[in-house]
């Protein structure tokens, strides 16, 4: 299990279990000793019940964050490559929030990949090896200079006609990079 992002780097499950454990035993002590010595209540509540409740609260918050990150990582897993702007729109977040989520998902190893800053795209790990380089548009001859996946289509920036990306084998036989 990867490290969490909660206090002390603990994940949600650890925070919830520790908080619940301490809370149960602190409440047992409070209820068992209340009739004998009410003074122990003053020790057990601030020393056990309050920290346990805080741990449960942080655990619930961290559980929500981890759930959000896992959903975001599942969204990323559906694409070999996705523009960061499109990713922000698909996740319903701003580009800054999306980049922050992506950074956290990469740190916790929920997803593996790289951000290509030149194109503003996120590429899943391993997918970058499948890409082929398209140097020129086959229709107008314009210089495209773009990486794309085999069997992908994208519009030419000059003639706006769809450019079909050949497979890596046929691209190598044509003498492209």
JORATA-V593769 format. One record per backbone hydrogen bond with DSSP energy under -1.0 kcal/mol. CO is the residue of the C=O (numbers start at 1). NH is the residue of the N-H. If there is no record, write none. Layout:
co: [CO	CO]
nh: [NH	NH]
This chain:
co: [6	7	9	10	11	12	13	14	15	16	17	18	19	20	21	22	23	24	25	26	27	28	29	30	33	37	40	41	43	44	44	45	48	49	50	51	52	53	54	55	56	57	58	59	60	61	62	63	64	65	66	67	68	69	70	71	72	73	75	76	80	82	83	84	85	86	87	88	94	95	96	97	98	99	100	101	102	103	104	105	105	112	114	115	116	116	120	121	122	123	124	127	132	134	135	135	137	142	146	148	149	152	154	156	161	163	165	167	168	169	170	171]
nh: [9	10	4	6	15	16	17	18	19	20	21	22	23	24	25	26	27	28	29	30	31	32	33	34	37	40	44	45	47	48	49	50	52	53	54	55	56	57	58	59	60	61	62	63	64	65	66	67	68	69	70	71	72	73	74	75	76	77	78	79	124	122	87	88	89	90	91	93	98	99	100	101	102	103	104	105	106	107	108	110	111	125	123	117	120	121	84	116	82	114	127	130	148	146	144	145	141	137	134	132	152	165	163	160	156	154	151	171	172	173	174	176]
